Amino acid sequence: MPPVTRLIPILNPTRSRASQAALAVAQAGANPNMPFWSLDAGLSSTGVDDLSGQNIGLQGESPWLYNTPGGIYNMLHWISNRYNAPEIYITENGCSEPHESTGVLPDVLDDRFRVAYYFEYLENVAAAITEGVKIKGYFAWSLLDNFEWADGYQMRFGLHYVDYADPDLPRYPKSSAKW
């Protein structure tokens, strides 16, 4: 059996339609030398628990983003077990604050949802580290509000607010930057 068939799961009627679609795309053009944890595990990200029908966590402003800090803990352990305990760098982790894109200064600087998000995620990353997972780096997404590939300037993920209405684009630290 070629190695690629061990890396990509076979379509299964018990998986969700989103998961089956992701797997079909992966099987059609995946790079077998590039591990992709969610496809290897046969997962999809719908934001809803398949068994209970309930949201998997509090939703950020982005419709695809849910605060599920236990998920990063489980994922880090899964990667460590699946790929023989590699060194792991978390290169982008962050969230959009609910209602931040329609908020106004100075109210938008009080991003309590984001502070709680980082606290809970870092708490779970720290727990994985104490249990032997080799985390070598963690990088917040993002230092500044910026252009998001799927949402343009609408969704804000930054630790600093950028005032796009001002031609000088002044930046203001949010509570999460100070935390």
FIDREN-557012 format. One line per field, with one value per residue (C-alpha): chain; residue number from 0; x, y, z; residue in one letter. Coordinates in Angstrom, 3 decimals. Layout:
<atoms>
ch: c(A / ...)
i: c(NUM / ...)
east: c(X / ...)
north: c(Y / ...)
up: c(Z / ...)
aa: c(A / ...)
</atoms>
This chain:
<atoms>
ch: c(A / A / A / A / A / A / A / A / A / A / A / A / A / A / A / A / A / A / A / A / A / A / A / A / A / A / A / A / A / A / A / A / A / A / A / A / A / A / A / A / A / A / A / A / A / A / A / A / A / A / A / A / A / A / A / A / A / A / A / A / A / A / A / A / A / A / A / A / A / A / A / A / A / A / A / A / A / A / A / A / A / A / A / A / A / A / A / A / A / A / A / A / A / A / A / A / A / A / A / A / A / A / A / A / A / A / A / A / A / A / A / A / A / A / A / A / A / A / A / A / A / A / A / A / A / A / A / A / A / A / A / A / A / A / A / A / A / A / A / A / A / A / A / A / A / A / A / A / A / A / A / A / A / A / A / A / A / A / A / A / A / A / A / A / A / A / A / A / A / A / A / A / A / A / A / A / A / A / A)
i: c(0 / 1 / 2 / 3 / 4 / 5 / 6 / 7 / 8 / 9 / 10 / 11 / 12 / 13 / 14 / 15 / 16 / 17 / 18 / 19 / 20 / 21 / 22 / 23 / 24 / 25 / 26 / 27 / 28 / 29 / 30 / 31 / 32 / 33 / 34 / 35 / 36 / 37 / 38 / 39 / 40 / 41 / 42 / 43 / 44 / 45 / 46 / 47 / 48 / 49 / 50 / 51 / 52 / 53 / 54 / 55 / 56 / 57 / 58 / 59 / 60 / 61 / 62 / 63 / 64 / 65 / 66 / 67 / 68 / 69 / 70 / 71 / 72 / 73 / 74 / 75 / 76 / 77 / 78 / 79 / 80 / 81 / 82 / 83 / 84 / 85 / 86 / 87 / 88 / 89 / 90 / 91 / 92 / 93 / 94 / 95 / 96 / 97 / 98 / 99 / 100 / 101 / 102 / 103 / 104 / 105 / 106 / 107 / 108 / 109 / 110 / 111 / 112 / 113 / 114 / 115 / 116 / 117 / 118 / 119 / 120 / 121 / 122 / 123 / 124 / 125 / 126 / 127 / 128 / 129 / 130 / 131 / 132 / 133 / 134 / 135 / 136 / 137 / 138 / 139 / 140 / 141 / 142 / 143 / 144 / 145 / 146 / 147 / 148 / 149 / 150 / 151 / 152 / 153 / 154 / 155 / 156 / 157 / 158 / 159 / 160 / 161 / 162 / 163 / 164 / 165 / 166 / 167 / 168 / 169 / 170 / 171 / 172 / 173 / 174 / 175 / 176 / 177 / 178)
east: c(0.000 / 1.497 / 2.182 / -0.399 / -3.265 / -2.166 / -2.233 / -5.651 / -8.776 / -11.212 / -14.693 / -17.069 / -20.884 / -20.839 / -18.842 / -20.573 / -21.075 / -18.581 / -16.001 / -16.623 / -16.265 / -12.982 / -11.703 / -12.696 / -10.769 / -7.780 / -7.874 / -8.046 / -5.066 / -3.481 / 0.256 / 1.054 / 4.212 / 2.266 / 0.415 / -2.932 / -4.272 / -7.998 / -8.050 / -5.883 / -8.332 / -11.400 / -12.716 / -14.722 / -15.286 / -18.983 / -19.196 / -21.925 / -21.529 / -22.716 / -24.270 / -25.989 / -26.606 / -25.279 / -22.625 / -19.160 / -18.339 / -18.982 / -18.895 / -16.537 / -17.634 / -16.463 / -19.190 / -16.665 / -14.884 / -15.836 / -13.988 / -13.128 / -9.927 / -10.070 / -9.786 / -6.241 / -5.247 / -6.699 / -5.224 / -1.733 / -1.829 / -3.193 / -0.391 / 2.210 / 0.918 / 0.259 / 3.540 / 5.975 / 6.241 / 7.457 / 8.379 / 5.248 / 5.004 / 1.535 / 1.924 / -1.539 / -4.038 / -6.573 / -10.155 / -12.458 / -14.289 / -18.102 / -19.504 / -16.052 / -16.406 / -19.432 / -18.145 / -16.657 / -13.676 / -13.027 / -15.538 / -13.844 / -10.639 / -12.312 / -12.039 / -12.907 / -13.918 / -10.419 / -8.691 / -10.704 / -9.943 / -6.169 / -6.244 / -8.155 / -6.141 / -2.780 / -3.916 / -4.578 / -1.295 / 0.539 / -1.227 / -0.128 / 3.454 / 3.480 / 2.286 / 5.207 / 3.941 / 6.857 / 5.507 / 8.360 / 6.420 / 3.038 / 2.147 / -1.012 / -3.031 / -2.676 / -0.603 / -2.731 / -6.122 / -5.317 / -6.615 / -8.114 / -8.036 / -11.701 / -13.191 / -11.075 / -10.916 / -14.303 / -13.207 / -10.699 / -8.307 / -5.664 / -4.367 / -4.231 / -7.136 / -6.371 / -8.610 / -9.171 / -11.328 / -8.326 / -5.856 / -2.962 / -4.215 / -3.543 / -3.227 / -4.674 / -3.839 / -6.827 / -7.166 / -5.781 / -2.514 / -2.079 / -3.019)
north: c(0.000 / 3.420 / 5.761 / 8.333 / 5.943 / 5.740 / 9.538 / 10.304 / 8.667 / 6.889 / 8.408 / 6.963 / 7.313 / 7.985 / 11.216 / 14.578 / 15.914 / 18.726 / 16.202 / 14.021 / 17.053 / 18.049 / 14.506 / 14.359 / 17.577 / 16.194 / 12.908 / 14.744 / 17.007 / 16.708 / 16.874 / 13.545 / 15.051 / 17.823 / 16.577 / 18.258 / 17.346 / 17.843 / 15.744 / 13.053 / 12.895 / 13.035 / 16.232 / 19.179 / 22.565 / 23.346 / 24.889 / 22.425 / 19.192 / 16.352 / 14.442 / 17.177 / 19.768 / 22.443 / 25.050 / 23.823 / 27.118 / 30.842 / 32.304 / 35.104 / 37.713 / 35.503 / 32.974 / 30.100 / 30.878 / 29.338 / 29.571 / 25.920 / 25.999 / 22.276 / 21.721 / 23.087 / 20.838 / 17.776 / 18.754 / 19.239 / 15.817 / 14.259 / 15.800 / 14.708 / 11.121 / 10.879 / 12.389 / 10.947 / 13.942 / 16.671 / 20.166 / 22.271 / 25.965 / 27.484 / 30.170 / 31.762 / 31.641 / 34.341 / 35.428 / 38.155 / 39.982 / 39.871 / 43.202 / 44.778 / 45.583 / 47.793 / 49.237 / 52.683 / 54.050 / 53.806 / 50.990 / 48.598 / 48.689 / 46.699 / 43.282 / 40.978 / 38.087 / 38.104 / 38.332 / 35.326 / 33.508 / 33.943 / 33.115 / 29.874 / 28.806 / 29.536 / 27.683 / 24.616 / 24.992 / 25.185 / 22.025 / 20.182 / 21.358 / 20.070 / 16.718 / 16.449 / 17.953 / 19.813 / 23.301 / 25.551 / 28.697 / 30.391 / 33.419 / 35.462 / 36.414 / 39.281 / 42.192 / 44.687 / 44.691 / 43.889 / 42.654 / 39.189 / 37.030 / 36.005 / 39.173 / 42.125 / 44.832 / 43.936 / 41.369 / 42.511 / 40.038 / 42.476 / 43.174 / 46.798 / 48.653 / 50.352 / 53.334 / 52.838 / 56.001 / 58.190 / 58.667 / 58.403 / 54.934 / 55.475 / 52.361 / 51.935 / 49.053 / 46.958 / 45.323 / 42.118 / 43.899 / 44.992 / 41.601)
up: c(0.000 / -0.956 / 1.996 / 0.865 / 1.586 / 5.194 / 5.558 / 4.075 / 5.518 / 3.216 / 2.820 / 5.347 / 5.397 / 9.165 / 8.705 / 8.255 / 4.728 / 5.399 / 6.524 / 3.460 / 1.183 / 2.828 / 2.468 / -1.199 / -1.858 / 0.026 / -1.851 / -5.175 / -4.618 / -1.188 / -0.823 / 0.893 / 2.376 / 4.143 / 7.252 / 7.808 / 11.233 / 10.667 / 7.514 / 9.104 / 12.006 / 9.733 / 11.355 / 10.136 / 11.761 / 11.755 / 15.230 / 16.208 / 18.143 / 15.879 / 18.790 / 20.808 / 18.095 / 20.483 / 19.710 / 20.671 / 22.422 / 22.475 / 18.978 / 17.986 / 15.480 / 12.614 / 11.833 / 11.711 / 14.987 / 18.328 / 21.630 / 22.349 / 24.420 / 25.197 / 21.458 / 21.294 / 24.201 / 22.470 / 19.109 / 20.559 / 22.187 / 18.996 / 16.901 / 19.445 / 19.462 / 15.720 / 14.517 / 17.073 / 19.432 / 17.051 / 18.147 / 17.612 / 16.799 / 17.062 / 14.419 / 14.459 / 17.284 / 17.983 / 17.618 / 16.464 / 19.247 / 18.957 / 17.661 / 17.363 / 13.640 / 14.357 / 17.631 / 18.199 / 20.089 / 22.992 / 23.631 / 21.179 / 23.229 / 26.020 / 24.324 / 27.232 / 24.963 / 23.409 / 26.812 / 28.033 / 24.780 / 25.147 / 28.852 / 28.282 / 25.228 / 26.871 / 29.983 / 27.813 / 25.910 / 29.258 / 30.451 / 27.292 / 27.855 / 31.444 / 30.095 / 27.692 / 24.435 / 22.824 / 22.232 / 21.081 / 20.216 / 20.409 / 18.305 / 18.799 / 15.733 / 15.325 / 16.618 / 14.681 / 13.041 / 9.434 / 6.100 / 6.642 / 3.530 / 3.800 / 5.320 / 4.215 / 6.892 / 8.402 / 11.021 / 13.595 / 15.189 / 16.431 / 19.893 / 18.722 / 17.128 / 13.795 / 13.025 / 9.297 / 9.097 / 9.972 / 7.063 / 9.555 / 10.648 / 14.359 / 16.519 / 20.002 / 22.361 / 23.340 / 26.763 / 25.256 / 24.338 / 27.943 / 29.344)
aa: c(M / P / P / V / T / R / L / I / P / I / L / N / P / T / R / S / R / A / S / Q / A / A / L / A / V / A / Q / A / G / A / N / P / N / M / P / F / W / S / L / D / A / G / L / S / S / T / G / V / D / D / L / S / G / Q / N / I / G / L / Q / G / E / S / P / W / L / Y / N / T / P / G / G / I / Y / N / M / L / H / W / I / S / N / R / Y / N / A / P / E / I / Y / I / T / E / N / G / C / S / E / P / H / E / S / T / G / V / L / P / D / V / L / D / D / R / F / R / V / A / Y / Y / F / E / Y / L / E / N / V / A / A / A / I / T / E / G / V / K / I / K / G / Y / F / A / W / S / L / L / D / N / F / E / W / A / D / G / Y / Q / M / R / F / G / L / H / Y / V / D / Y / A / D / P / D / L / P / R / Y / P / K / S / S / A / K / W)
</atoms>
